[in-house]
Amino acid sequence: MINNNSTIRSIAFVLVISFAFLPTFSFAWVNEEGVGKFRKSVTKILSNICLRKNNYGIKIYSLDRGETLYEIRSKKLFIPASNSKILTTAAALKFLGSNYRFATRIYTDGILENETLKGNLYIKGSGDPKLVTEQLWLMVNELRNLPIKRIEGNIIADDTFFDNQKRVKTWIKNPGAQAYEAPLGALSFNFNTVKVYVSPGKKVGDRPTIIIEPENEYIKLENNAQTLSPGKHRRLIVNRVDKENHDLITVSGGINIGQPRAQYFLNITNPIQYALNVFKSYIELSGITFSGKLQKGKVPDGALELYMHEGEPLALALRGLNKFSNNFVAEQILKTIGGEHLGFPGSTKKGLRVFEEYMKELGYEPGQYSIYDGSGLSRQNRLSPKIIVDILRNVKDDLSVYPEFVTALGVMGVDGNVKNRMRKVTNSNKARVKTGTLNFVSAISGFFQSKEGESFAFSILMNDLKCSNVRAKKIQDQIIQKGLNFQRIPAGSVLTDDKEKRISKP
């Protein structure tokens, strides 16, 4: 006779033992719960009326797991604005290297005799995008220490390192005087811009005090503005006009008495003439006598090199490029990439050919995207969130590129043009980003780390906005914040023996 109770106990024992050795499926369940919660929250954020239905795309990709966390229209092409600089930065580090330095050289075709240079002085640029006042003064001091106290020849500028194209063809045809539209050139100074300071006069009706920095003979001033009484309003207008042999800064309108000094940045039109005139003024201020002409030319064969100034390493230049989205720096670097890789003179066209080479390594043919410049100022550029993420993935996998690349990105809430974004978010510094802004276009891409320490690459591209860029940026910040706080293991779960189990609640 069979004992039913005994049989039941035996069966129960076997079942207990069997289940004890079965895999725990709570990991997958909890994991999916965290992912699902994140996706729902992002989708809700994107329901904002600021966005047109089909004119935004997103891809958020886990670098640690090799899988997509979130995507929508990730393969669609959008205007990337300055997110194009991600491609420029990656190509620069790959084809030039982080330690690449731009050199500016000084030559002579004459002889130095009794502290007098009997012959011409040549200054040759190599596209240094950050040749500024301090560097040019250093070069002049080196000449004075040779010692040179007199130059009997001419000062000649050589910009043959680049082609003669000062602007990208796809930019707007009639550029203004804005600093972000500065012309390009192998010999460029102070980003090919000038600073204009306007201060109110001592009494109402006086002309304002205007300082142009750096002061030089290439820049002329026309001051038609007035100092106004408190409460009176008249717009102050500062502009730059291209004349045949110089640039004219015009100031009109009014500034109120007691008002703080106003500051403006304007581009110049002729990089060679600008650099030559500033160089001449520094030479004369240093005590070197010069009475010759300023000319454009080429360093002759056999000329003697007097001094070579090496600019800062490329890695440092890239920080200014991305943290502050400097268009001029991007285009100078693009031409340099083209020249160094395909032969000089460097040009935008050659740089874009190098871009094509790099994109082919990533599996993309020219017809699958469109890039016309290095800065993103062209509205004809087209990239997808997936393409940008693929570039970021490629960068992450290359240790010769990644450290300097990620260092060059803006740190959310900390520096660059994202210093004031997400400042109240405690973990915002775990997001490194590149922004992009044009009229009705807003973009942001980069890396972030979740609360659990998982690393992600992401790209958010928004076109044809129905609202301001300010509101679009708030939407982007909300998504990034969700990413920073993302947890695959929701609150109320723990890891035990590499398996996730629910905490029992009383």
C-alpha positions in Angstrom: 0.0 0.0 0.0 1.4 3.3 -1.0 1.7 6.0 1.6 0.3 9.1 -0.1 1.8 11.5 2.4 5.2 10.1 2.0 4.9 10.3 -1.8 3.8 13.9 -1.7 6.7 14.8 0.6 9.2 13.1 -1.7 7.8 14.9 -4.7 7.9 18.2 -2.9 11.6 17.6 -1.9 12.6 16.8 -5.5 10.8 20.0 -6.7 12.5 22.1 -4.1 15.9 20.7 -5.0 15.2 21.1 -8.8 14.2 24.8 -8.5 17.2 25.5 -6.3 19.4 24.7 -9.3 17.3 26.5 -11.9 18.6 30.0 -13.1 17.0 33.0 -11.5 15.1 35.1 -14.0 14.6 38.1 -11.8 17.7 39.8 -13.4 16.1 40.1 -16.8 12.8 41.1 -15.3 14.3 43.9 -13.2 16.6 45.0 -16.0 13.7 45.4 -18.4 11.7 47.2 -15.7 14.4 49.9 -15.5 14.8 50.2 -19.2 11.1 50.4 -19.8 10.7 53.1 -17.1 13.5 55.2 -18.8 12.0 54.9 -22.3 8.5 55.9 -21.1 10.0 59.0 -19.3 12.0 60.1 -22.4 9.0 59.6 -24.7 6.9 61.8 -22.4 9.5 64.5 -22.4 9.5 64.5 -26.2 5.8 65.1 -26.3 6.6 68.8 -25.8 4.8 71.1 -28.3 8.2 72.7 -29.0 9.1 69.8 -31.3 7.6 69.0 -34.7 6.6 65.4 -35.1 9.3 64.2 -37.5 12.0 66.8 -37.0 14.0 65.4 -34.2 16.0 62.2 -33.7 17.7 60.6 -30.8 20.1 57.7 -30.1 21.3 56.7 -26.7 23.8 53.8 -26.8 25.4 51.8 -24.0 29.1 51.6 -24.5 29.5 49.0 -21.8 26.7 46.6 -23.0 26.9 47.3 -26.8 23.2 47.9 -27.0 20.8 50.8 -27.7 18.9 52.1 -24.7 16.7 54.5 -26.6 16.3 55.7 -30.2 13.8 57.4 -32.4 14.5 58.4 -36.0 18.1 57.7 -35.3 18.9 57.1 -39.0 17.2 60.2 -40.3 19.5 63.0 -41.5 19.3 66.4 -39.7 21.1 69.7 -39.7 23.7 69.1 -37.0 24.9 72.7 -36.5 28.1 72.7 -34.4 27.7 69.0 -33.7 29.7 68.7 -36.9 32.7 69.7 -34.8 32.6 66.2 -33.3 33.7 64.8 -36.7 36.3 67.6 -37.0 37.7 66.8 -33.6 37.8 63.1 -34.2 39.5 63.5 -37.6 42.0 66.0 -36.2 43.2 63.7 -33.5 43.3 60.7 -35.8 45.1 62.4 -38.7 47.2 65.1 -37.0 47.7 63.7 -33.5 47.1 65.4 -30.1 50.7 66.8 -30.0 50.5 68.4 -33.4 51.7 72.1 -33.3 51.2 74.9 -35.7 54.4 76.8 -36.4 54.8 80.5 -37.3 58.3 81.2 -38.7 60.3 84.4 -39.3 62.9 84.5 -42.1 65.2 87.0 -43.8 66.7 87.2 -47.3 69.4 89.6 -46.0 72.1 89.8 -43.4 72.2 91.1 -39.8 75.0 93.6 -39.5 75.6 96.0 -36.5 72.1 95.4 -35.2 70.6 96.3 -38.6 68.8 93.8 -40.7 69.8 94.6 -44.3 67.1 92.9 -46.3 63.5 91.8 -46.1 61.8 90.2 -43.1 59.3 87.4 -43.8 56.6 86.0 -41.5 55.1 82.7 -42.6 52.0 81.3 -41.1 50.9 77.6 -41.0 47.3 78.1 -40.1 47.7 78.5 -36.3 44.2 79.2 -35.1 45.4 80.6 -31.8 48.1 83.0 -32.8 47.2 85.8 -30.4 48.7 89.0 -28.9 51.0 87.2 -26.4 52.5 85.0 -29.1 53.1 87.8 -31.5 54.8 89.9 -28.8 57.0 86.9 -28.0 58.1 86.7 -31.6 58.9 90.4 -31.7 60.9 90.2 -28.5 63.0 87.3 -30.0 63.8 89.6 -32.9 64.8 92.4 -30.6 67.1 90.0 -28.6 69.0 88.9 -31.7 69.6 91.9 -31.5 67.8 93.8 -34.3 67.2 97.5 -33.8 66.6 98.5 -37.4 65.0 96.8 -40.5 66.0 98.3 -43.8 63.9 96.1 -46.0 60.2 95.3 -46.2 58.0 93.1 -44.0 56.4 90.4 -46.2 53.7 88.0 -45.2 53.6 84.4 -46.6 50.2 82.7 -46.3 50.8 80.0 -49.0 50.3 77.2 -46.4 46.6 77.5 -47.3 44.7 78.2 -50.5 43.2 81.6 -51.1 39.7 80.7 -50.1 38.8 82.8 -47.1 35.3 81.5 -46.7 33.4 78.3 -47.1 31.3 78.4 -50.3 28.1 77.0 -48.6 28.1 79.8 -46.0 25.7 82.7 -46.5 26.8 84.9 -49.5 26.8 88.3 -47.7 28.4 87.7 -44.3 28.1 90.3 -41.5 30.7 91.5 -39.1 30.0 88.9 -36.5 33.1 87.2 -34.9 31.8 83.7 -35.7 32.0 84.5 -39.4 35.7 85.5 -39.4 37.6 84.8 -42.6 40.3 82.1 -42.8 44.0 82.4 -43.6 47.3 80.6 -43.1 48.6 83.7 -41.3 45.8 84.9 -39.0 45.9 86.8 -35.8 43.5 87.0 -32.8 40.9 84.8 -34.6 40.8 87.5 -37.3 38.7 89.6 -34.9 39.0 92.9 -33.0 37.6 94.0 -29.7 35.7 97.3 -29.6 35.1 98.9 -26.2 32.6 101.7 -25.9 32.4 103.8 -22.7 30.1 106.8 -22.1 31.6 110.3 -22.1 32.0 112.5 -19.0 28.8 114.5 -19.7 25.6 114.2 -21.7 26.2 115.0 -25.4 29.8 113.9 -25.4 31.2 111.4 -27.9 31.7 108.0 -26.2 35.2 106.9 -25.5 36.1 104.1 -27.9 39.1 101.7 -27.7 40.0 99.3 -30.5 42.1 96.4 -29.4 44.7 95.8 -30.9 45.3 99.3 -32.1 46.8 99.3 -35.6 46.7 101.3 -38.9 44.6 98.7 -40.7 41.6 99.6 -38.5 40.1 103.0 -38.8 37.3 104.5 -36.6 34.2 106.6 -37.2 32.5 107.7 -34.0 29.1 109.2 -34.5 27.5 108.1 -31.2 26.4 110.2 -28.3 26.4 110.0 -24.5 22.7 110.1 -23.4 21.0 111.2 -20.2 19.7 108.4 -17.8 16.4 106.9 -19.0 16.9 108.0 -22.6 17.1 105.2 -25.1 18.9 105.0 -28.4 20.4 101.8 -29.6 24.1 101.6 -29.8 25.3 100.2 -33.1 28.9 99.0 -33.7 29.7 97.7 -37.1 32.6 97.0 -39.5 32.7 98.3 -43.0 35.1 96.8 -45.6 37.1 99.6 -47.4 39.6 99.1 -50.2 42.8 99.2 -48.0 41.4 99.0 -44.5 38.5 98.2 -42.3 36.3 100.9 -40.9 34.7 100.6 -37.4 31.5 102.7 -37.3 29.8 103.5 -34.0 26.4 105.2 -33.9 23.4 105.6 -31.6 23.8 106.3 -27.9 25.1 105.0 -24.6 23.7 106.3 -21.3 26.0 108.2 -18.9 27.1 106.1 -16.0 26.6 102.9 -18.0 29.3 100.2 -17.8 31.7 99.8 -20.7 30.2 97.9 -23.6 32.3 95.3 -25.4 31.9 94.1 -29.0 33.8 91.5 -31.1 33.9 92.1 -34.8 35.6 90.2 -37.6 38.1 91.7 -40.1 38.1 91.3 -43.9 41.7 90.9 -44.9 43.7 88.6 -42.6 47.1 89.3 -44.2 46.8 93.1 -43.9 45.5 92.8 -40.4 48.4 90.6 -39.3 51.0 92.7 -41.0 49.8 95.9 -39.5 49.7 94.5 -36.0 53.1 92.9 -36.4 54.5 96.3 -37.6 53.0 98.1 -34.7 54.5 95.7 -32.2 57.9 95.9 -33.9 57.9 99.7 -33.6 56.6 99.6 -30.0 59.5 97.3 -29.1 62.0 100.0 -30.3 62.9 98.5 -33.7 63.0 101.1 -36.5 61.2 100.2 -39.6 60.4 102.5 -42.6 59.7 99.9 -45.4 56.5 98.6 -47.0 54.1 95.9 -45.9 53.6 93.3 -48.6 52.2 89.9 -49.3 54.7 87.4 -50.8 56.5 84.1 -50.6 59.5 83.2 -48.6 62.4 82.7 -51.2 64.4 79.6 -51.3 67.5 79.8 -49.2 66.1 82.4 -46.8 67.5 82.3 -43.3 65.1 81.2 -40.5 65.5 83.7 -37.6 62.9 82.3 -35.3 60.2 79.6 -35.1 57.2 79.9 -32.8 55.4 76.7 -32.0 51.7 77.1 -31.0 50.0 75.2 -28.3 49.5 71.4 -28.9 46.4 70.5 -30.9 44.8 68.9 -27.8 44.6 72.3 -26.2 43.3 74.0 -29.3 40.5 71.5 -29.5 39.3 72.5 -26.0 38.7 76.0 -27.2 37.1 74.6 -30.3 34.5 72.5 -28.5 34.0 74.1 -25.1 33.2 77.4 -26.7 32.3 76.2 -30.2 34.8 78.4 -32.1 34.0 78.2 -35.8 37.2 79.9 -36.9 39.4 77.3 -35.1 37.4 74.4 -36.7 37.8 75.7 -40.2 41.6 76.4 -39.7 42.0 72.8 -38.4 40.0 71.4 -41.3 42.3 73.0 -43.9 45.3 71.8 -41.9 44.1 68.2 -41.9 43.7 68.4 -45.7 47.1 69.9 -46.3 49.0 67.5 -44.0 47.2 64.4 -45.3 46.8 65.3 -49.0 49.5 67.8 -49.6 49.8 71.6 -49.4 48.3 74.1 -49.8 45.7 73.1 -47.3 42.1 73.7 -48.3 38.5 73.0 -47.1 38.0 70.7 -50.1 41.0 68.5 -49.2 39.9 68.4 -45.5 36.5 67.2 -46.6 38.2 64.4 -48.6 39.9 63.3 -45.4 36.5 63.3 -43.7 35.3 61.0 -46.4 38.2 58.7 -45.8 37.4 58.6 -42.1 33.7 58.0 -42.6 34.4 55.1 -45.0 36.3 53.5 -42.1 33.0 53.7 -40.1 31.1 52.1 -43.0 29.5 55.3 -44.5 29.6 56.4 -48.1 29.3 60.1 -49.1 25.7 59.7 -50.2 24.6 58.7 -46.7 25.5 62.1 -45.1 26.5 65.6 -46.2 29.3 67.7 -44.7 30.5 71.0 -46.3 32.6 72.5 -43.5 34.4 71.8 -40.3 32.3 74.1 -38.0 28.7 73.3 -38.7 27.9 76.8 -39.8 26.7 75.5 -43.2 23.0 74.7 -43.2 23.6 72.1 -45.9 25.3 69.8 -43.5 23.4 66.6 -42.7 24.1 63.9 -40.1 22.0 61.4 -38.2 22.1 60.7 -34.5 23.3 57.2 -35.4 26.2 58.5 -37.4 27.3 60.8 -34.6 27.0 58.0 -32.0 29.1 55.8 -34.4 31.8 58.4 -34.4 31.7 58.6 -30.6 31.9 54.8 -30.4 34.9 54.8 -32.7 36.6 57.5 -30.6 35.9 55.6 -27.4 37.6 52.5 -28.8 40.8 54.4 -29.7 43.0 55.2 -26.7 45.2 57.4 -28.9 42.2 59.6 -29.4 39.6 59.2 -26.7 41.4 60.9 -23.6 42.0 64.2 -25.5 38.6 64.0 -27.3 36.5 63.7 -24.1 38.7 66.3 -22.3 37.9 68.8 -25.1 34.1 68.5 -24.6 32.1 70.8 -22.4 31.3 69.5 -18.9 27.6 70.1 -18.1 27.2 72.7 -15.4 30.9 73.3 -15.1 32.6 75.0 -18.1 32.4 76.2 -21.7 29.1 77.1 -23.2 27.2 74.6 -21.0 28.5 76.1 -17.7 25.0 77.4 -16.9 23.1 74.3 -17.9 22.0 71.7 -15.3 24.0 73.6 -12.6 21.5 72.4 -9.9 21.8 68.8 -10.9 24.4 67.2 -8.5 25.8 64.7 -11.0 25.7 67.0 -14.1 29.5 66.8 -14.4 29.2 63.2 -15.5 28.0 64.4 -18.9 30.5 65.6 -21.5 28.9 67.2 -24.5 29.1 69.2 -27.7 26.3 71.6 -28.4 25.0 72.9 -31.7 22.8 76.0 -32.4 21.5 77.6 -35.6 18.2 79.4 -36.2 15.5 76.8 -35.5 18.2 74.1 -34.9 19.4 72.8 -31.6 21.7 69.8 -31.0 23.7 68.1 -28.3 25.8 65.0 -28.4 28.5 63.3 -26.3 28.9 61.0 -23.3 27.3 60.5 -20.0 27.5 58.0 -17.1 24.4 56.7 -15.4 23.9 56.4 -11.6 25.1 52.8 -11.7 28.3 53.9 -13.6 27.3 52.6 -17.0 28.8 54.6 -19.9 26.7 55.9 -22.8 27.2 57.7 -26.1 24.2 59.8 -27.2 23.0 62.3 -29.8 20.0 64.5 -29.8 19.3 66.5 -33.0 16.3 68.9 -33.3 15.4 70.8 -36.5 12.5 73.1 -37.5 11.8 74.1 -33.9 8.4 75.6 -33.1 9.9 77.4 -30.0 13.1 79.1 -28.9 16.4 77.3 -28.6 16.2 78.0 -24.9 13.2 75.8 -24.5 14.7 73.1 -26.8 17.8 73.0 -24.6 15.6 72.5 -21.5 14.1 69.4 -23.2 17.6 68.1 -24.0 18.7 68.7 -20.4 15.7 66.8 -19.1 16.6 63.8 -21.2 20.3 63.9 -20.1 19.2 64.1 -16.5 17.1 61.0 -17.0 20.2 59.3 -18.4 22.4 60.4 -15.5 19.8 59.0 -13.0 19.1 55.8 -15.1 19.1 52.6 -13.1 18.7 49.2 -14.6 18.2 48.0 -11.0 15.3 50.0 -9.7 15.2 51.1 -6.0 14.1 48.2 -3.8 16.5 45.7 -5.5 19.9 44.3 -4.6 22.5 42.2 -6.2 23.2 38.8 -4.6 25.7 36.4 -6.2 25.5 38.3 -9.4 21.8 37.9 -9.5 19.1 40.5 -8.8 16.5 39.7 -6.2 13.6 41.7 -4.9 13.9 42.8 -1.3 10.9 41.5 0.7 8.9 44.2 2.3 7.1 43.5 5.6 
